[in-house]
């Protein structure tokens, strides 16, 4: 859930990830907001958030996030 995503997003040990998938995890808008706010995931190349129950609020947070600046493949299907 969102608490788990928060712990991962704040971990400097995961800085430098290039590919990240939370598809079919149901992390919701709060989890997507944690991804969007992560200072460590700004070099991502691919991001899979299919079936995460992100809602419009999560999508808006992601759209405003610098995390997407380097993403060239994004999956938001079935949200």
Backbone bond lengths (Angstrom), bond angles and torsions (degrees), N, CA, C in turn:
res aa  C-N    CA-C-N  psi(-1)  N-CA   C-N-CA  omega(-1)  CA-C   N-CA-C  phi
1 X - - - 1.438 - - 1.514 111.08 -
2 X 1.298 115.37 -165.52 1.460 122.06 -176.46 1.524 112.16 -62.03
3 X 1.334 117.81 -35.59 1.463 120.02 179.63 1.529 111.38 -64.17
4 X 1.317 116.17 -39.94 1.460 120.44 177.45 1.511 112.07 -66.56
5 X 1.338 116.38 -41.31 1.458 120.52 177.80 1.520 109.71 -63.70
6 X 1.328 117.06 -40.81 1.468 121.34 178.54 1.524 110.55 -58.03
7 X 1.312 117.54 -46.78 1.463 120.87 179.75 1.527 111.49 -61.68
8 X 1.330 117.03 -42.11 1.464 120.72 178.51 1.526 111.74 -67.75
9 X 1.322 116.73 -43.36 1.465 121.29 -176.91 1.521 112.29 -66.08
10 X 1.316 117.33 -26.86 1.465 121.14 -179.38 1.520 113.35 -93.10
11 X 1.309 116.78 -4.79 1.464 120.28 -178.45 1.525 110.99 -79.79
12 X 1.316 116.52 118.42 1.465 119.67 177.81 1.521 111.13 -70.34
13 X 1.322 117.43 -14.97 1.467 121.48 177.54 1.529 111.72 -69.31
14 X 1.320 116.58 -19.16 1.465 120.77 179.67 1.525 111.99 -101.94
15 X 1.324 116.52 8.17 1.463 120.35 176.06 1.522 108.75 -63.40
16 X 1.294 115.93 144.56 1.452 120.18 178.84 1.515 114.62 91.84
17 X 1.331 117.20 1.46 1.465 118.70 175.99 1.525 110.08 -59.63
18 X 1.309 116.84 143.74 1.462 121.44 177.86 1.527 112.34 -109.26
19 X 1.319 116.93 -26.00 1.463 121.93 -177.94 1.526 108.26 -131.84
20 X 1.322 115.81 129.52 1.458 120.56 -176.74 1.519 109.20 -137.62
21 X 1.315 116.61 130.26 1.452 121.11 -179.94 1.513 112.20 -130.86
22 X 1.310 116.01 120.47 1.458 122.49 173.19 1.519 109.93 -119.49
23 X 1.330 117.03 18.11 1.452 121.30 -178.97 1.520 112.48 -56.18
24 X 1.315 115.83 139.78 1.463 125.16 177.31 1.534 111.51 62.81
25 X 1.314 116.44 30.50 1.471 119.99 179.89 1.526 113.42 -104.97
26 X 1.316 118.42 -14.24 1.460 120.12 179.39 1.513 113.59 61.02
27 X 1.334 117.76 39.89 1.465 121.05 -177.53 1.517 113.10 -75.24
28 X 1.320 117.12 -14.92 1.450 121.66 176.05 1.518 113.56 69.97
29 X 1.328 114.41 -177.68 1.466 121.41 -177.96 1.524 111.27 -61.99
30 X 1.334 117.21 -38.26 1.463 119.77 -179.12 1.525 111.37 -63.69
31 X 1.313 117.22 -41.04 1.455 120.75 178.20 1.518 111.99 -66.19
32 X 1.319 116.55 -40.80 1.469 120.53 178.53 1.524 109.94 -65.96
33 X 1.317 117.58 -37.83 1.472 120.59 176.26 1.529 111.15 -61.88
34 X 1.312 116.82 -36.85 1.479 119.87 177.57 1.529 110.72 -64.76
35 X 1.324 116.65 -41.09 1.468 120.72 177.11 1.527 109.12 -62.76
36 X 1.324 116.45 -45.98 1.461 121.45 -177.95 1.526 112.18 -62.50
37 X 1.320 116.88 -30.92 1.469 121.13 -177.04 1.527 113.53 -89.56
38 X 1.315 117.66 -7.23 1.459 119.90 -175.11 1.531 112.28 -67.67
39 X 1.330 116.79 123.92 1.461 119.29 175.64 1.527 111.86 -76.99
40 X 1.321 116.80 -13.63 1.466 121.50 -175.28 1.519 113.74 -88.96
41 X 1.317 117.84 -15.07 1.465 120.59 -174.14 1.519 112.19 -109.57
42 X 1.306 116.97 30.92 1.464 120.40 -178.12 1.519 113.61 -83.18
43 X 1.319 118.51 -0.35 1.457 121.40 176.71 1.517 113.29 -109.80
44 X 1.329 116.25 14.92 1.463 119.61 -178.63 1.518 111.66 -60.69
45 X 1.318 115.63 142.70 1.460 121.74 174.84 1.530 110.87 -104.06
46 X 1.343 116.72 -33.36 1.457 119.93 178.25 1.529 109.71 -135.91
47 X 1.326 114.30 144.91 1.461 121.08 -177.43 1.525 108.41 -142.92
48 X 1.319 115.96 120.60 1.462 122.37 179.68 1.519 109.11 -110.20
49 X 1.329 115.60 112.06 1.458 121.92 178.47 1.529 111.23 -125.04
50 X 1.331 116.43 31.15 1.463 121.15 178.34 1.527 109.93 -67.15
51 X 1.319 115.52 141.56 1.470 121.94 176.45 1.525 113.12 54.57
52 X 1.316 116.73 42.68 1.462 120.42 179.78 1.527 112.99 -103.37
53 X 1.341 117.33 -1.51 1.467 121.72 -178.84 1.529 110.64 59.61
54 X 1.343 115.73 42.40 1.458 121.48 -172.17 1.528 114.99 -71.33
55 X 1.294 120.27 -23.75 1.467 126.91 -177.44 1.534 111.27 60.33
56 X 1.313 115.05 174.94 1.463 120.46 179.23 1.529 111.73 -64.26
57 X 1.331 116.76 -34.33 1.466 120.52 -179.38 1.526 111.11 -64.26
58 X 1.307 117.47 -42.67 1.456 121.11 177.53 1.513 111.62 -66.25
59 X 1.332 116.15 -41.65 1.466 120.33 179.03 1.528 110.72 -62.91
60 X 1.325 117.53 -40.21 1.462 121.25 178.95 1.527 111.16 -64.98
61 X 1.325 117.20 -41.97 1.466 120.73 178.04 1.521 110.49 -62.84
62 X 1.306 116.50 -41.45 1.460 120.84 179.66 1.529 110.80 -66.66
63 X 1.314 116.86 -41.96 1.464 120.77 -178.97 1.527 111.74 -61.80
64 X 1.311 117.94 -32.02 1.465 122.44 -179.66 1.527 113.41 -88.70
65 X 1.318 116.61 0.56 1.463 121.18 -172.38 1.529 113.25 -89.91
66 X 1.330 117.26 140.14 1.466 120.39 173.14 1.532 112.62 -69.54
67 X 1.317 117.49 -10.26 1.465 120.86 176.71 1.530 110.19 -58.77
68 X 1.325 117.05 -33.93 1.465 120.54 -178.09 1.529 113.80 -77.66
69 X 1.317 117.99 -9.92 1.468 120.61 -176.29 1.521 113.53 -55.98
70 X 1.316 117.56 -35.11 1.465 121.09 -176.70 1.529 113.37 -105.21
71 X 1.333 117.40 -4.57 1.467 121.42 -177.60 1.527 110.22 -72.41
72 X 1.329 115.57 126.65 1.461 120.54 177.07 1.524 112.05 -109.81
73 X 1.348 117.69 -12.28 1.467 122.56 176.89 1.521 106.81 -134.61
74 X 1.333 115.87 122.61 1.461 121.93 -177.39 1.525 108.96 -135.66
75 X 1.336 116.48 128.20 1.457 121.61 177.86 1.519 108.84 -117.75
76 X 1.332 115.40 112.87 1.463 121.81 177.23 1.521 111.66 -118.93
77 X 1.321 116.65 21.61 1.456 120.54 -173.87 1.531 112.55 -64.62
78 X 1.312 114.00 150.99 1.471 123.57 174.55 1.523 113.53 58.93
79 X 1.304 115.94 43.48 1.458 120.33 175.59 1.505 110.00 -110.13
